[in-house]
Amino acid sequence: MKVLVTGARGFIGKNLVVALKRAAVEIAEIDVDSTQDEFLVGARDAAAVFHLAGVNRPKHEEEFAAGNVGSLEALFAALDRSLAGDLGAARPVILLCSSYQVTQDNPYGRSKLAAEQALQDYSIRTGTPAVIYRLPGVFGKWCRPNYNSVVATFCHNIAHDLPIAISDPARVVELVYVDDLVARFMTHLEDRPTGVTCGEVRPTFSASLGELADRIRAFRAMRRTLEVADASDPFTRRLLGTYTSYLPPSDLAYPLEQRTDPRGTLAELLKSPHFGQMFVSRTHPGVTRGNHYHDLKVEKFCVLEGEAVIRFRPILGDEVTEHRVSGTDFKVVDIPPGMTHSIENVGITEMIVLFWASEILDREHPDTYSSEVLHG
């Protein structure tokens, strides 16, 4: 299959082209510096055309019509020339990126509405199937910041410790994630519509500008608080991925606060009210950690490196249970409430252990009570 993509180097175009290449589709990539011959060759034998080219922030108002209607008319001319003399050739499906702003009386909205009308007229005249997508704000990786995307601007500036300006924190914006949009576009490689239809944009998300800024600032603060976002929320998951894509490559690594004592070193990794917290420790040979129990808290231990013996004793009993584990096992040991427990490094090298606890440590009420496992 061969497809033509106009605006191929734009934000949506780059994401779409990557997805098309994964699907092993032959792509004619057209952008502002493409020649007329490249346009014609790209249009020839195309099964689908994704018309993403357009203008949204021109220097002069008249450029709206040239960029949003004129570029579409140039596409029609290229298609007509490529199909001239071949009456039996199937016409490609044309997918047009329009905008929610077609309902607003502004130069951009009027130009997008005119483009929709031009496509409908062309479809009626030639029998070309077409799909019109009226897009809300699109966000995701590779979007240009400080241009026309509030999400890209907030993510870039906050990731780079730059200020952001919010004119109206209560203003609500409607958003769609670029990879969700691309997935919808890809369905049209197999789904050939009849006439002109409206594409369904889903899922969409709504947020006020104030809420959007707060969410992204919280992502930035994660390195300090270690509190991860709720990844079960679809919008949060997409927004976090977008924010992380704007971090400078040189800033992707960051240190953890380490607590060191004669036993070794411990560092907290992640915490959340939704899943508790994780931390990692290094323990010297011959050293025992623990010898305490919890009333409510559940823990899991996983030795990543070294040799360990994990011991349990019911606080109302005397029977001791031992589990010998090592870094070669990747075995998880559950730590139930009401069982005093300890972990001893019985190897000759440093022991590294990954821990999970079912709740974030409250240092004023830690739910941790001392009790020797072997000498209770």
C-alpha positions in Angstrom: 0.0 0.0 0.0 1.2 3.5 -0.8 0.0 6.6 1.0 0.6 10.3 0.6 1.2 12.5 3.7 1.2 16.3 3.4 2.7 18.2 6.3 4.8 15.2 6.9 7.4 17.0 9.0 4.8 18.7 11.3 3.8 17.5 14.7 1.0 15.1 13.7 2.8 14.2 10.5 6.0 13.0 12.2 4.0 10.8 14.6 1.9 9.4 11.7 4.9 8.7 9.5 6.6 6.7 12.3 3.4 4.6 12.7 3.0 4.1 8.9 6.7 2.9 8.7 6.1 0.4 11.5 3.2 -0.9 9.4 5.5 -1.3 6.4 3.5 1.2 4.3 5.1 3.0 1.4 5.0 6.7 2.2 5.3 9.8 0.0 6.3 12.5 2.5 5.3 16.0 1.3 6.2 19.2 3.1 6.6 22.9 2.3 9.9 22.4 0.4 8.6 19.5 -1.8 8.6 20.1 -5.5 5.6 19.8 -7.8 7.1 16.7 -9.4 7.5 15.1 -5.9 3.8 15.9 -5.2 2.7 14.3 -8.5 4.8 11.2 -8.0 3.5 10.9 -4.5 -0.1 11.2 -5.6 0.3 8.5 -8.3 -1.2 5.2 -7.1 -1.8 6.4 -3.6 -4.5 4.4 -1.7 -4.9 7.1 0.9 -4.0 10.8 1.4 -3.5 12.2 4.9 -3.7 16.0 4.3 -2.2 17.4 7.5 -0.6 20.5 5.9 -2.0 23.8 7.0 -1.4 27.2 8.6 -2.4 28.3 12.1 0.0 31.0 13.1 0.8 33.1 9.9 2.3 36.6 9.8 -0.5 37.9 7.7 -4.2 37.0 7.8 -4.5 36.3 4.1 -2.1 33.4 4.6 -4.9 31.4 6.3 -6.7 30.9 3.1 -3.6 30.2 1.1 -2.3 27.6 3.6 -5.6 25.9 4.5 -7.6 26.1 1.3 -4.9 26.6 -1.3 -2.8 23.6 -0.1 -5.9 21.4 -0.5 -6.6 22.7 -4.0 -3.0 21.9 -4.9 -3.6 18.4 -3.7 -6.7 18.1 -5.9 -4.8 19.3 -8.9 -2.0 16.7 -8.3 -4.5 13.9 -7.9 -6.4 14.9 -11.0 -3.1 15.0 -13.0 -1.9 11.6 -11.6 -5.3 10.0 -12.6 -5.7 11.7 -16.0 -6.4 9.1 -18.7 -6.9 6.2 -16.2 -10.7 6.1 -15.9 -10.7 2.8 -14.0 -8.3 3.9 -11.3 -9.6 3.9 -7.8 -9.5 7.3 -6.1 -7.6 7.5 -2.8 -9.4 8.2 0.4 -8.6 11.8 1.5 -8.4 12.4 5.2 -8.5 16.1 6.1 -7.3 17.6 9.4 -9.8 20.3 10.3 -10.4 22.0 13.6 -13.1 22.6 16.3 -12.6 26.3 15.5 -14.7 26.0 12.3 -17.7 27.0 14.4 -15.9 30.2 15.5 -16.0 33.4 13.5 -12.2 34.0 13.2 -9.9 33.9 10.2 -8.5 30.5 11.1 -11.9 28.9 11.7 -13.3 30.4 8.5 -10.3 29.1 6.4 -10.7 25.6 7.9 -14.5 25.6 7.2 -13.7 26.7 3.6 -11.3 23.8 3.3 -14.0 21.4 4.5 -16.4 22.8 1.9 -13.8 22.5 -0.9 -13.3 18.8 0.0 -17.0 18.1 0.0 -17.4 19.8 -3.4 -14.4 17.8 -4.8 -15.8 14.5 -3.4 -19.2 15.1 -5.0 -17.6 16.1 -8.3 -15.1 13.2 -8.6 -16.5 10.5 -6.3 -13.5 10.6 -4.1 -14.2 9.3 -0.6 -13.2 11.6 2.2 -13.0 11.8 6.0 -12.9 15.1 7.9 -11.5 15.2 11.4 -12.4 18.3 13.4 -9.5 18.3 16.0 -9.4 19.8 19.4 -6.0 20.6 20.9 -3.6 17.8 20.1 -0.7 17.0 22.5 2.1 14.5 22.7 5.8 14.1 21.8 7.5 16.2 19.2 5.1 19.1 19.4 6.6 22.6 19.1 6.5 24.5 22.3 5.7 28.2 22.7 3.8 28.1 19.4 0.2 27.0 19.4 0.0 24.1 21.9 -0.5 25.0 25.6 0.5 21.4 26.6 3.7 21.6 24.7 4.5 25.0 26.1 3.8 24.0 29.7 5.7 20.8 29.4 8.8 22.3 27.8 8.9 25.4 30.1 8.4 23.4 33.3 10.8 20.7 32.3 13.4 23.5 31.6 12.6 25.4 34.8 11.2 28.3 32.7 8.1 30.4 33.7 4.7 29.8 32.2 1.9 32.4 31.7 -1.7 31.6 32.4 -4.2 34.3 31.3 -7.3 32.5 32.7 -6.7 29.5 35.0 -10.4 28.5 34.8 -10.4 28.3 31.0 -11.1 24.7 30.0 -9.4 23.2 26.9 -10.4 20.0 25.0 -7.5 17.7 24.2 -6.6 14.5 22.2 -3.4 12.6 22.5 -1.5 12.4 19.2 -1.0 8.6 19.3 -4.7 8.0 19.9 -5.3 10.3 16.9 -2.8 8.4 14.7 -4.4 5.1 15.7 -7.7 6.4 14.4 -6.1 7.6 11.2 -4.5 4.2 10.6 -8.0 2.5 10.6 -8.6 4.3 7.2 -5.9 2.2 5.5 -8.5 -0.6 5.5 -11.8 1.1 6.1 -12.8 2.8 2.9 -15.8 5.2 3.5 -18.4 6.3 1.0 -18.8 10.0 0.2 -17.7 12.4 2.9 -17.9 11.4 6.6 -16.8 12.9 9.8 -14.0 11.1 11.7 -14.5 10.3 15.4 -11.8 11.7 17.7 -11.5 9.6 20.8 -10.7 9.6 23.6 -10.7 13.3 24.4 -9.8 14.9 27.7 -10.9 18.2 29.3 -8.9 20.2 31.8 -8.6 23.8 32.9 -5.4 25.7 32.3 -4.8 25.9 36.0 -5.3 22.1 36.5 -3.1 21.4 33.5 -0.3 23.5 35.0 -0.6 21.9 38.4 -0.5 18.4 37.0 2.7 19.1 35.0 4.4 20.9 37.9 3.6 17.8 40.0 5.5 15.7 37.4 8.5 18.0 37.8 8.3 17.7 41.6 8.3 13.8 41.4 12.1 13.8 41.6 11.9 15.6 45.0 8.8 14.0 46.5 9.2 10.6 44.8 5.4 10.5 44.5 4.5 9.1 41.2 1.4 10.1 39.2 -1.7 7.9 39.1 -1.0 5.9 35.9 -4.4 4.2 36.1 -5.9 7.5 34.8 -5.7 7.6 31.0 -5.2 11.4 30.8 -2.5 11.4 33.5 -0.6 8.6 31.8 -0.6 10.4 28.4 0.3 13.8 30.0 3.2 12.2 31.9 4.6 10.6 28.8 4.3 14.0 27.0 6.1 15.9 29.8 8.9 13.3 30.1 9.5 13.6 26.3 10.4 17.3 26.9 13.1 16.6 29.5 16.6 17.5 28.1 18.6 14.3 27.5 21.3 15.6 29.8 18.7 15.8 32.6 17.2 12.3 32.4 19.4 11.0 35.2 19.0 12.2 38.8 20.3 11.1 42.2 18.3 9.7 45.1 18.7 10.8 48.7 20.7 8.1 50.5 20.6 7.3 54.2 23.7 5.6 55.4 24.5 3.9 58.8 26.8 1.1 60.0 24.5 -1.5 58.4 24.8 0.0 54.9 22.7 2.4 52.7 19.0 2.8 51.9 17.3 5.0 49.4 13.6 5.5 48.6 12.7 5.0 45.0 9.0 5.7 44.4 5.9 6.3 46.5 2.2 6.8 45.9 -1.0 6.6 47.9 -2.2 4.2 45.2 0.5 1.5 45.6 2.6 2.4 48.7 6.3 2.8 48.2 9.5 1.2 47.0 13.0 1.5 48.3 16.3 -0.2 47.9 19.1 -1.0 50.3 22.7 -2.1 50.4 23.7 -4.2 53.4 27.2 -5.2 54.6 28.1 -8.9 55.1 27.0 -10.3 58.4 24.5 -7.5 59.1 20.9 -8.1 60.0 18.1 -5.6 59.2 14.5 -5.6 60.6 13.7 -7.4 63.8 10.3 -5.7 63.9 6.7 -6.2 62.9 3.7 -4.3 61.6 0.1 -4.2 62.5 -1.3 -3.3 59.1 1.6 -2.7 56.6 2.4 -5.5 54.2 5.9 -5.7 52.6 7.6 -7.6 49.9 11.4 -8.3 49.8 13.4 -9.3 46.7 17.1 -9.9 46.9 18.8 -8.5 43.8 22.4 -9.3 44.7 24.0 -11.4 47.4 22.8 -14.1 49.8 20.2 -13.7 52.5 18.2 -15.5 55.2 14.8 -14.0 55.9 13.3 -15.1 59.2 9.8 -14.9 60.6 8.2 -15.5 64.0 4.6 -14.9 65.0 4.6 -12.3 67.7 2.2 -14.5 69.7 4.3 -17.7 69.1 7.8 -19.1 69.2 8.2 -21.0 65.9 10.7 -19.4 63.6 10.5 -19.9 59.8 13.5 -19.3 57.5 13.7 -18.6 53.8 17.1 -18.6 52.1 17.2 -16.4 49.0 19.8 -15.0 46.7 20.2 -12.6 43.8 20.1 -15.4 41.3 16.6 -16.5 42.4 14.5 -13.4 41.8 12.2 -14.7 44.5 9.8 -12.4 46.3 9.1 -13.0 50.0 5.8 -11.6 51.4 6.0 -10.0 54.9 2.6 -10.3 56.6 1.4 -8.2 59.6 1.8 -9.6 63.0 5.0 -11.5 62.1 8.3 -10.1 63.4 10.9 -10.5 60.6 14.5 -9.9 59.8 16.8 -10.2 56.8 20.4 -11.2 57.3 23.2 -10.9 54.8 24.8 -14.4 55.0 27.0 -13.9 52.0 30.6 -12.6 51.6 29.6 -9.6 49.4 27.3 -6.6 49.8 23.6 -7.5 49.6 21.2 -5.4 47.5 17.5 -5.7 48.3 14.4 -4.2 46.7 11.5 -3.5 49.1 7.9 -2.7 48.6 5.5 -1.5 51.3 1.8 -1.2 51.0 1.7 2.3 52.4 3.9 5.4 52.4 6.0 5.6 55.6 4.4 8.0 58.1 7.4 8.9 60.3 5.1 10.0 63.1 3.1 6.8 62.9 5.4 4.3 61.2 3.5 1.1 62.2 6.8 -0.5 63.0 7.4 -2.2 66.4 10.7 -3.7 67.6 10.8 -7.4 68.3 13.7 -9.8 68.0 12.9 -12.8 65.8 15.4 -15.2 67.4 15.2 -13.8 70.9 11.5 -12.9 71.3 
